[in-house]
């Protein structure tokens, strides 16, 4: 596999695009560096034809690219490479550089040439991804030149260890693990009030502050596990598209559904999953939008919490689209406050605390000074943002967290559940 890593600059002008290579690393030497000169003409040609493709070819050289801010990150190869691996590496580059420089853009690359080259040499070796964990890289690649020289003589053992994501010798006075189970709800409701599509996207995030090299075992109310053990009692969850952090022993999970791992230090995402199920909208929206002879528009929006009364949705935002020529807004709300955001053609109704089972009302009045044909405008949906703590729609539960470390210390696991809005849209007739 042969990668040539470059960072071109795109000023994104319609009449003129200036392009130059900021950083380049040729790992195997079997792709001529001048090949990158063909990248921009190919990209411009595809943009003109409206057929932009993530993979482009010139002769036997293939360009696999992504865009981030004002940069293109491009990998070149003349082999039939694993495209998924290449793109995973490119996105990992963005993640690592963002960890180092806060923002990945032309200026941050120019200001940190030495560090960027150091990182490129450690992230990949002879065309094969190597150490890609930013926490481990930061142990021996720093932005201070003096430390760079010292670090070269002593590379952390994590680079060659089987456990490359965690350093040895970590110590804490108080050993704790914080587990966040976060679920995002995606819902699309049509203008007739029928749910067109819905699913749940979840993740389990950890913040570990544990000494030594502990082994953790996490148990969930997983339907497959309960079926295997013949204990299919109570509420279980069927997870799909499960993805794990590299620390999880996949063979163990496949055999007995045990999530066993040595965790990274600090914050990390242990796993993500999807649950393809019918979800009742947690916050139901009814709207009536009336236009009067192109002179004014009146909007009535009713929001109802369709979740258990013991729970409370925080920082609820109901975003209602309005005509682009609307002005002179007037609002009346039964709770919270509404404001007009003219640059986005929206009314944003904010409710700080929304208990389950409650129902609130918002009325808005706008003038329409112009006499434009509103049929030409699209009909964007109402969108809702919210967060409900101590609650998950799927019913997923952390049944246990066992922490095993050779020193035998006691550790406290803390679990928090959060449900939040994902792509949450309700179409209107107006």
N, C-alpha and C positions, 0 to 999 in steps of 0.2 A: 504494500500500500504506500502510495506516495502523496504526501500533502505539501503544498506550498502555501504558507499562511500569509495573507497580505491584508492591508487595511487601506482601501481606497477612500477618497473623499468625494461626496456628491453634494454639490451646492443646490441641487434640485431646482434649477432654472429652466424655464420652458425654451428659451432661445439659446442658452449656453450652459453646458455642464463642464465644470473644471474637475479634472480627475488626476490624482497623483497617489503613488504608493507611499504610505507613511512608514509601515513596518513590513518586513518580509522575512520569512524563515523557510529555507529549503532543506527539508529533512533528509532526503535521499539523493537529491541531485539528478534524478532522471526526468525531471520536467524543467525545460529551459525557462529561466526567469522572465524572458521577454514575452512569454505566452500570455502574461497578465494584460498586456497591451490590447489583446483582443476582447477582453471582458466587457469594457464599456461599450464599444460599438455593437456587440451582440445584445447587450441589455437595452440600449437605445432603440435598436431595431425591433426588439420584442415589445417595448413600450408603445412604439408607433403602431404596431399591428394589434395591440391589445391582447397579447398572448404571453404574458410574463410567466416564465417557468423557473422553478428553483434550481434546476440543473440545465446548464448550457454546455455546448461542445464546440470546439474548434479543432478540426482534424481529429487526432486521437487523444486530445486533452479535454478533460471535463472540468467545468467550473461549478462547484456547489457553494451557494452563497446565502447569507442572510443580511438584513439591514438593521442597524441599531443607531438611533439618532442620526448623525450626519456621516456615519461610517458604513462601508460595506466590509464584511468579514468573508473572505473567499478562501476556500480550500481547492487546490488543483490536484488532479490525479490522472494518470494515464492507464490505470487498471480498472477492472470491474469491482470497485470498492463497495463496501457496505454503506449505503447512503444514510441509513438510520444512525449508524455509529458516527459518521461524519457530522451530521447535524446535531447530534447529542454533544459532540465535542465543541462545535462552534457556539452553541448556547451555553455550554459550561465555561468557555472562554469569557463570554459576556459576564457571567455570574462572578467569576474569579476577579476579573479586572474591575468590576463594579465594587467588589469587596475592598479592593486595594485603593481605588481612586475616587470612590463615592459616585462619580459620574463617568461613564465611558463615552468620550467624544474626542474630536480631533485634538483639542488643547491638552487633555489629560494624557493622551498618547505622546504628544510632543514633549511634554514636561517630564515624562518618566521613561525615556527610551531604554535606559540601562535596566530598570526593573522589568519592563515588558520583555526584553530579550531573555533575562534570567527566567522569567515565568514560562516563556515559550519553550525554553530548554528543559524545564522540569515537567511541564504539562505533557510533553510528547517526546518520545525517543525513537529516532529512525522510522518515523511514520506510524508509531504505535502509541496510543494514549497511555500515560504513565500515572503520575500523581496529580489528581484533579480536585482534591479537597483543599479549599482555601485556608481552613484553620491549620492544617498541617504545613502547607506552603509558607504560611506566615511565621512559622517557627524558625525558618532559616533563610527566607528571602524577605528582607525588610527594605524600607525606602531610604534608610540611612546608609550611605556608602561605607562608613567605617564598619558597621555591623555586617555588611555584605562580605567583606574580606575575611572577617573572623569566622563567619558561618560556613565558608567554603571548606574549611578543614574538618568540620564536625557536622555531618548530616544526621538528623534525627533518625533513630532506629525505626520510626513509624514508616519510613519510605520503603524499607525492605521487609518489615514485619508482615505477617498475615493480617494483623489488625492495623491497617494503614490509616484508619480514620481516628485513632485515639492514641494519645501519647501515654507513656508509662510514668509513674511517679506522681500522679495527680492526687492532691490532698485537700480535703475540706473539713472544717471544724464540725459542720452540721451537714449530714448526708441526706439529700432530698431529691425526689423526682416529681416534676410537675407534668401531668398528662392533660393535654387539651384535645377533646374530641369535637371537631368543628364540621358541621354539615351545612352546605349551601343548597338552597332549593331553587331549581329552575322550573318555571311554570309559564305556559303560554295559554291564555284564555281568549277565545274568540268573542266577537261582538254580541253573540247570542248568550254568552255566559257559560259556554261549554269548554271544558279543559281539553285543549288540542294535544298538548304534550306536557309531560312532567317527569322529572327524575331528581335524584339526590346525589350530590357529589360530596364525598366526605374525606377528611384527612385526620390522622392522629399525629399530633406534634408533641415533642418532648423538650423539656428543659432539665437536663440532668446535672446535678451537682453531687457527684459521687467520687469517693476516693478509690484509688487502686484501679484494678481491671475487673469490674463486676460483670456478672452475667445476669441478664434480666429475662424473665419469662412473663409474657403478657397473655391473659386469657380473655376472650370476648364471647358474647352469646352468639356464636357462629352456628348457623343452621347445619352446615356440613359436619362440624365437630359433634354436635349433639346427636345427629343421625348415626355417626360412626360409633358412638359410645352407647347408643340406645337410650339416651336421656333426653329425648326431644320433648321437654316439658317447658311450659312458660313461653315467653316471647323470644323468638330467635330471628336472626337477620341473615338474608341471603345476599352476600356481597359479590359484585362482579368487577371485572377490570382492576383487580387488586395489584398494586405496585408497592414494592418495599424498598426501603433504604438498603444500601449494599451490606449493612451490618447484619441483616436478618439471615438466619440459616434457612435457606429455601428448602433444602432436603428434609429438614425437620418439620417444616410447615406442611410439605406435601404428604409426609407419612402420617402425622398425627395432629395436624392443624395447630401445633404449638408455635407461637411467635417467640423464638429464642434468639437473643442477640447480646453482643457487647456494645453498649451505646457510645456514640460520639459524645465528647464533653460539650456542655452548653446546649444551645438550641439546635434542633434538627427535626425534619419531617420523617417519622418512622414509616408511615404507610399512607396510601391514598386508595380510595375505592369509589365505586358507583353503585347505586341501587336503582334499578329500572322499575319503578312502581308508580301507581296512580297516587298523586299527592293532592289532597284537598288544599286549595289556597289558604294559607294561614291568615292573611289579611285580604278580605274580600272587598272589592271596589265596585260600586255602582255609580255611573255617571250619566248626567243629562246635560247635553250641550246644545243650546238653542241660539240660532242666528236670526236677527230681525232686519230684513231688507238692507243688508250690508251697512247698517248703521251702528249696531251693537251686538255683542254676544254675551250670553249669560251661561254660567257653568255651575252645576250643582254636583258635588262629589260626596258620596257617603262611603265611609270606611268602617268595616266591622272586623273585629278580632275573632277568628274562627279557631282558636286554640284554647286549651284549658284555662279556667279562671285563675288558677294559682300562679300562672306564668304572666310575665310582663314583657312586651316588646319595647326595646329602647331605640331612641334616635330614629323614629320612623319618618321617612320622607316619601311623600306621594308626589310624583312629577307628572303634571297634567299639561299636554301640549295645547298651545293657543295659536290663532292665526298670526302670521308674520307681521301684519299691519295693525295689530291691536295696540291700543294705548289707553290712557286714563283708567288704570286699574282701581277697583274697589273690592274689598274682601270682608267677609264675615265668617268666623269659624266658631264652632261650639267648644273647641279646645285647640291648643297649639297656635301657630301663627302661619300666615301665608305671605309669600312675596313673589313679585314678578321678576323674572330673569329674562330681559328682552333679547340679550345676545344669543340665548338658546331657545327663544320662543316657548318658554315654560312658565307655569305657575308651580312653585315648590311649596307644598304644605308640610310643615314640620311638626311632629308630635313627639315630645321628649319621652313620655312614658305612656304606653298603650296597653292596658290590662286586657287579658283574654275575655271574650264575651261582650266587651264594650262596643258602642257604636257612636261614631262622630260624624259631623257634617261640616262641609265647607262650601260657601257660595262665593262666586267671583263675577264681577261685571266689568266688561271692557267696551270701549268705543272702537268702531271700525271706520276710520276717516276715509279710506280709499274705497274705490268701487271695482276692485279686481275680481277676476273670476276665481273663486276659491276652489273650484273643481280641479284646477291645475295643481293645487297643493296636495301633497300626500296626506295620509291620515296616520301619523305616528301614534303608537300605543301609549297608554298610561303605564308608567313604571313605578315600582315600589322598592325602597331600600329599608331594611330593618335588621335588628339583631335581638334574639331571644336567648338569654342565659339560662343555664340549668335545665336544658330541654333539647331533645333530639327527636326529629320526626320519625326516623326509622326505628327508634327504640333500641339502638345499639348501646351496649353496656360493657364497661370494663369489669369483668368478674373478679379478676385478681391481678396483682403485679408482684411477682416474687423477685427478690434481689439477693443474689448469692455472690459473696466475695470471700476469699480465703481468710481474711483477717476476722471475719464473723461479725462485723459491725451491724448495728441496727439502722435502718433507713426508713424514711417516711415517704410513701407515695401519695400525691395529691391529684385528684381527678376533677376536671371541669368540663362541662358540656355546653356547647354553644350552637344555636341554629341561626343562620343568617340568609339573607336573600342573595340569590345568584342572578341569573337572567330571568327576571320576574316581570312579565308583561301582560297587560290586559288591553285588548283592542276595544275601540269605541265605534259607535255608529256615526258619530258626528264627522 
